[in-house]
Amino acid sequence: DDEGEGEDAFDEYQDFLPTANEVAMEGHKKFVSALALEHTGSRLLTGSHDYSVKIYDFNGMKRDMRPFREIVPNDGYPIHALSW
């Protein structure tokens, strides 16, 4: 019964998927085009075609999942790359 073996293997690895640690952080008005994660993993930069960069601090983040700072480097220019 080969079908049963494949299903058991799937069930075995299904427990390893990190579904409990996912979050949707909404805040940009247009799509996100750049991401940069700090080397410690505690802060995240997101850049978008709405001309803004948002800084998220995972250690101090509240349940509303809002960024603690927003920067608009040059109004009218979408963000294409970010780096720490």
C-alpha positions as CSV (number, residue, x, y, z in Angstrom):
1,D,0.0,0.0,0.0
2,D,2.3,2.8,-1.3
3,E,-0.3,5.5,-0.8
4,G,-0.4,5.0,2.9
5,E,3.4,5.3,3.2
6,G,3.5,8.6,1.4
7,E,0.7,10.0,3.6
8,D,2.5,8.9,6.8
9,A,5.7,10.6,5.6
10,F,3.8,13.9,4.9
11,D,2.2,13.8,8.4
12,E,5.6,13.2,9.9
13,Y,7.1,16.4,8.3
14,Q,3.9,18.5,8.6
15,D,4.7,19.1,12.3
16,F,8.0,20.8,11.3
17,L,6.4,23.6,9.3
18,P,6.6,27.0,11.3
19,T,3.0,28.0,11.0
20,A,2.6,29.3,14.5
21,N,5.2,32.0,14.1
22,E,3.8,33.8,11.1
23,V,2.4,37.3,11.1
24,A,1.0,39.7,8.5
25,M,2.5,43.1,9.0
26,E,0.4,45.6,7.1
27,G,1.4,49.2,6.7
28,H,2.5,50.0,3.2
29,K,0.0,51.4,0.7
30,K,1.7,49.7,-2.2
31,F,3.7,46.5,-2.6
32,V,6.9,45.9,-0.7
33,S,9.9,45.8,-3.0
34,A,12.8,45.5,-0.5
35,L,13.5,43.8,2.8
36,A,16.5,43.9,5.1
37,L,16.8,42.0,8.4
38,E,19.3,43.1,11.0
39,H,22.1,40.6,11.7
40,T,20.7,39.9,15.1
41,G,17.2,39.3,13.7
42,S,15.6,41.8,16.0
43,R,14.8,44.6,13.4
44,L,13.4,44.6,9.9
45,L,13.4,47.2,7.3
46,T,10.7,47.2,4.6
47,G,10.8,49.5,1.5
48,S,7.9,50.0,-0.8
49,H,6.7,51.6,-4.0
50,D,4.7,54.0,-1.7
51,Y,8.1,55.8,-1.3
52,S,8.6,54.9,2.4
53,V,10.9,52.7,4.6
54,K,9.4,51.3,7.7
55,I,11.4,50.0,10.6
56,Y,10.0,47.1,12.8
57,D,11.5,46.2,16.1
58,F,10.5,42.7,17.1
59,N,11.7,43.0,20.7
60,G,9.5,46.0,21.4
61,M,6.6,45.3,19.0
62,K,3.1,45.5,20.4
63,R,0.2,43.4,19.2
64,D,-0.8,45.9,16.5
65,M,2.4,45.0,14.6
66,R,3.1,48.6,13.6
67,P,6.5,49.9,12.8
68,F,8.2,52.1,15.4
69,R,9.6,54.5,12.7
70,E,8.8,55.5,9.2
71,I,11.2,57.3,6.8
72,V,10.5,58.8,3.4
73,P,14.0,59.3,1.9
74,N,13.1,61.1,-1.3
75,D,9.4,61.7,-2.0
76,G,8.4,60.3,-5.4
77,Y,11.1,57.6,-5.6
78,P,10.2,53.9,-4.9
79,I,12.5,51.9,-2.7
80,H,14.4,49.2,-4.6
81,A,17.1,48.1,-2.1
82,L,17.8,48.3,1.6
83,S,20.8,47.4,3.8
84,W,21.9,47.8,7.4
